[in-house]
Amino acid sequence: MGILNKIFGKSNTIKVQFIDSSNGNVFAISEMPLDQLPETFEIQTTMHLNDEDWTVEEAIPPSAKEFLQTKNLTLKMSKVEYMDPKDLLYTLPTISNETPRRSNSSLYNDFDYSMQEDDWRQIEFLNKSSFPHIEIEIAKIEKVKLNDSEEVNSEFTAFKNCHVRDTIGEPNLVLDVIQLNNILKTEKMGSLKISDEFVENGFSLKTESTTFYGIIEKGIVSQFCIGEFSDTTANEIQNLVNELDLLFVGWYHCQIISSND
């Protein structure tokens, strides 16, 4: 208020009327010194009143120059509601502990595929040697689904806890990208983004049924996952695990698919 004090002299008292915007009721009236009010309410303002936080939705008039002249100020307020951390819900019962590094550019640009970070490695291919670790992770996910699920509506279930998969580690696959393209009958390779940032050494492949993505270095794929799928994706999954002698894991549903030995 230094500038205003220079313009208008000593601090003046303003009659402030506080209105609860949820019901239109006046819940407080106060005589406030000008130097306790902001110079403008045109930016978002929160005030602490009666041990509660309130957000100013509308100020009449909005600037100190104006309410200094009228000596009256009306503030329409909404109470800030804070959520108890215990009430927070997760949309997924599990997420990956590892997240990929980001990059300013992409290795492949035939098309773009973008995903959310929480979806990273939710549906993936793993080496058969990972099976003991997979069992450990699935046991923990099933515990979350059994004890911490909450039905939000008929189509959506949320979770009070979320298991971070910290036992499985990096997939460390050794897959030849040319062989993958041959199996899937794909030719074009696209970029991979998470929240509009390129994934370092990321790539994506598309068939008529499925969008695959992963990490590749010098033609060797070390991570290979599914981002988008359809009713016929299961056939491609089975073909891949048979041809490459891999395991397929859908973490959300705790589903494992192995080769037909």
Buried (B, 14 or more C-beta within 10 A) or exposed (E): BEEBEEEBEEBBEBBBBBBBBEEEEEBBEEEBEBEEBBBBBEEEBEBEBEEEEBBBBEBBBBBBEBBBEEEEBBBBBEBEEEEEEEEEBBEBBBBBBBEBEBBEEBBBEBEBBBBEEBBBBBBBBBBEEBEEBBEEBBEBBBEBBEEBBEEEEEEEBBBBBBBEBEBBEEBEBEBEBEEBBEBBEBEEBBBBBBEEBBBBBBBBBBBEBBBBBBBBEEEEBBBBBBBBBEEEBBEBBBEBBBBBEBBBBBBBEBEBBBBEE
